[in-house]
Amino acid sequence: MKKSYIFVVFFFFFLFITSAFAIEFNLKSNHALLINLDEQKILYEQNANEKTSIASLTKIMTAIVALENIKSLDDKVVLISRDFQGLQEANAAVAGFFVGETVTYRDLLYGLMLPSGADAAQALTRLIAGNRENFVLKMNEKAKELGLNNTNFVNETGLDIENHYSSLKDVAKIFQYALQNEDFKKIISSSSYTISNNSKTLQSTVFKNLKKNNLEMDYMIGGKTGTTENAGLCLASIANYNDTNYMLITTGAPQENNNPYNFIDAKTIYDYYISNYATKTILEKGNVVLTLNTVYAKEEQITFQMPESISLYLQKDFQKENIQYEYLGVKEIKYDTPLNTKLGTLKIIVENETIKTLDIVLLEQLHFDFINYLKYNPIFIILFIVLLIVLLSFFKIKKKKANYKRRKY
């Protein structure tokens, strides 16, 4: 007779697991990093820890520092000439605001992120911190708070300047942190925005590039571009396909013949994973994952089932037969084992990674069975047979003696 018992989950976590597959892409970008956001798993990386110029990807940090220091996004402010100082000489991208214009903080944030406006960046710097030095101090304090080891900011715009750098893994941490802010997420996912005074509509450089270059990337739901001489063409984007969420960051693509190599590289990477990988259920609730024998019990075996389903992002041709199980614990359960006894632990391993570790716990008392007891203790059967033989012999001898006496008399 078999009975099924549910085991208790000990722990289950993914914490930015590095599992970049050995895939070679012919990319123009010098650096690339693709993350499955649902599992916090790196799918692909190329020079992702290397310090590099990140151009206007800097403005992701500018935006989050601004958002965390603004009381109300709808407060009105007036722009001054200082907000535009040096931008024309640096050939910086601007949102198109002008001196004396009254706008809201929300307008400036959209101007910062959609058209990558350096004018919006400098205005936010002045309004929030008084000057660049103080604002950049806040940026670097936030970088330290996020545990970034390969990042240092010198300005709020991302224009080329000595000692201003980051790495793609650090940018990914900044981006993921920023996406926790609902205002930032809404801004970064917008294709356009009309400012509060209705004087202009700001266009997203991300969606504008997709449309202009006829790139079929409907799965891309937002992002931030960047371009400088040192950084090349850069792109930080988020995407969703079949309920799987991705983040992709690239930098260092060449600026040649007006080709959008940052978007072309992004399409190459996204399309490969979308075509070849998917989030699939590999174990369902109720699937038996372990069977243990019992000792002296009516229940000859105990089966342990999954308490919940497990879904993982894997190659589409992955077979359940490739799941490995590593059990460490008692091999047989005695009939008198107390309830809630931890019997051992079971590791579920996929592609050489432990994706779940479970406590195996007995949740129902077993029942003693004398027949099974004899099976495991054959000496008692032998003694019983010997005793039976002795008794039979004794009665046989006794009977012979009795017959002998009757014949004698």
Buried (B, 14 or more C-beta within 10 A) or exposed (E): EEBEBBBEEBEEEBEEBEBBEEEEEEBBBBBBBBBBBBBEBBBBBBBBBBBBBBBBBBBBBBBBBBBEBBEEBEEEBEBBEEBBEEBEEEEBBBBBBBEEBEBBBBBBBBBBBBBBBBBBBBBBBBBBBEEBEEBBBBBBEBBEEBEBEBBBBBBBBBBBBEEBBBBBBBBBBBBBBBBEBEBBBEBBBBBEBEBBEEBBEBBBBBBBBBEEBEBEBEBBBBBBBBBBEBBBBBBBBBBBBEEBBBBBBBBBBEBEEEBBBBBBBBBBBBBBBBEEBBBBEBBEEEBEBBEBEBBBBBBEEBBBBBEEEBBBBBBEEBEEEEBEEEBEBBEBBEBEBEEEEBBBBBBBBBBEEEBBBBBBBBBEEBEEBEEBBBEEEEEEEEEEEEEEEEEEEEEEEEEEEEEEEEEEE
